[in-house]
Structures are given as C-alpha cells and as structure tokens.
Amino acid sequence: MAMRQKYMAELEAMNQDVIRMSTCIEEAIEKSVTVLKTMDLKEANKIIVNDDIIDEMEREIRRECIRILAKQQPVAKDLRRVTAILRMISDIERIADHCADISEYVILLAKEDKLPMPDKIDDMFLKMKEMVVGAIDSFVSEDVDKAGFVQKSDQVVDDYFDNILNELCE
C-alpha cells in the first residue's frame, strides 16, 4: 500500500473511531434522562462504567492523532481534521463525564423522597442529543452550515439549563 493510501486509511479509521465514540455518547445521554426519571441505580452504575470506556476511547484516539501529527506532519485540510478530532473527542469525553455525574447524583438522591422532574428536562436532553448528532454529522460531511446550527443550539441548551436550575431552586 502506498504511503498516501495508508495515511488516508489511518485518517478514515480515526473518523470511524470518532463516530463510534459519538454513538456511545448519544446512548449515554439517552440513558441519563431515563436514569434521572426512573432513579434506576443499576443503569446509573452502567453509565458510570461506560464513562470509563469513553475515557479510554478518547485516550486511544488522542494517541493516534499525536502519532499522525508526529509521523505524517499533516498540513492544511488534514491538519485541520486532526486538530478538529482532538477538540471533538475532548468535548465528547466531557459530556460523558457529565452523564456520569448525573448518575452519581441519582445514586445519592435515590435515598431521598422523589422530587418532581423539571418541566423542560426532556426538551433540554433532546436538544443536547441533536447537538451531538449535528456536530458529528457536520464533521463527517464537512458541512459548515450544520456546524453553525450546533453552535447556535448551545445557547438554547444553556437557557434550558438556567430555567431548570431556577425551577429547582424555587
């Protein structure tokens, strides 16, 4: 296999790894909502374990990015792709941490009286999932407009969070 073909195959393999990692985070978001509603301790613990798996995925992809940067010295579009992957996996891993945090709170709160679920929690989680899917889709398709949609959606999620926080405080 020619060097360029091998290099392109490595980049494509990294793209597939990012897509797999993203699929895991989509599932973690869905399960976090369910766990929050049902207070299912078994599922909460699974989310925490899966966070460790996502952490390992991030480390593996990061190592591969660094290896490609060191050995292939990509430029222009390829360099932007590798640096985008580094940024994305860091953000995905952080989302996984938040899902694990929610699960840890569920485990702590399971002993307490059941609290009413905030009104817009489903909407917020749905928008978060849309953002993850949109971010990955825009990355894979290299669609700047889709990336812009994701960026605008961030404020919507922040607003949901602020409203939910206020509702809980009241």
N, C-alpha and C positions, 0 to 999 in steps of 0.2 A: 504494500500500500504506500503510495507516495506520501511525503511529509504533509503536504497541504490537505490531502484527503483524511489523513489520520487526525490532523489538527481540527478539521471541520467535524469529524466524528466525535472528538472529545468535547467540542462546544455543544453539539447536539445532545450528547449524553448528559452534560450538565443541565441543559434546558429541561430534559426529561426528569432529572432529579429534582429540579425546582418545581416542576408540575406535580410530581409525587408528593413533595413536601407541602405544597399548597392544598392538595386534596386532603391530606391529613389535617390541616388547619381548618378547612371547611367543616370536616366532621367534628373537630373539637369544638368549634363554635356552636354547631347544632346541638351537640351533646351537653354543652354548658347551659344552654337555655333549658333543656329538658331536666337536667340535674337541679337547676335552680328552682324549677316549678315543682318537681316531684320530691326533692330532698333525698334522692336515691344515693345512698352512701357508697354502694358498690360501684356504680357508674362514676361517681365523683373520684373514687380512688383510681379507676381506669384512666380518667383524664389526666390525673397527676402522673401516672406511669407513662402515658403517651407523650407527655411533655418531655420526659427524658429521651424518648425515641426521637422526637423532633429536634431536641438539642443535639443529638448525635448526627442526625441528618445535616444540620447546619454546619457542624464541625467538618464533616466529610466533604460537603460542597465547598466550604471555605478553603480546605486543604487543596482541593482540585483547582480552584481559582488561583490560588497562590502558585501552585505548580505551573499552571499555564502561563501566568504572568512572568514567572522566572525563566521558564524554558522557551516559550514561544515569543515572548515580548510583543504581544499584540498591539496594533495601532488602530486608530480611527474607530470604525464601527465595531470591530472585535473587542477593542479595549473598552468601549462604552458598554458593550454587552456584559463583559466580565465584571466591570465595576457595578453595573446595574444588578447583576446577580448577587454580588456581595451585599449590596444595600437591601435587596429584597429578602434574602434569607435572614438577615438580621431582624428585619421588621416582622417577618413571619414567626421567627423564634420568640420575639417579644409578645406577639399575640398569643402564642401557645402558653407563655408564662402567665398571661392574664387569665386564660381559661383555667389553668391550674390554680391560680389564686382564687377564682370564683369557686372552684371545687373545694379548696381548703376552707373558705368561708362557709360553704354549705355544710361541711363536716362539723364545723364549730356551731353553726346555727341549728343543726338538726336536733340538738338537745333542748332548744328553746321552743316557746309557743310559736306556731306557724304565723308568719307575717303575711299580709296581703301583698300580692305581686303588683308592682307599679304598672300603671296603665300602658305605657308605651314601651315596655321592655321587649316585647316581641318585635315591634317595629324597629327598635334600635338594633337588635341582633340580626334581623333580616337585612337591614341596610349595611351592617358590618360584613355580612356574608357576601352581599352584592359587591362591596368594595374589594374584597379579596378576589372574588371571581373576575371582576373587572380589571384589577391590577394584573393578574396573571394573563388574562386574555389580551390586554393591551401589550404586555411584554412579548407574548408569543407571536402576536400578529404585527407587532411593531407599529401599533396604531396610537398616534399622539392624541387624537380626539378622545379615545376611550380613557387614556391616562388622565386627561383633563377632567373627565367626568368623575373619576375616582378622587381626584384632588378636591373637587367641589363637594363631593359627598362627605368628606372628612368633617366639614363644618356642621353638616346635618347630624352626624353621629355625636359630635360634641354638644350640640343643642339638646339632643335626646338625653344624653348623659346628665347635663346640667338640670334638665327638667325632672328627671328621675331622682336625682340626688335631692333636689328641693322637695319633691313629693315624700321621699323617705324621711327627710328631716322634720317635715310637718307632722 
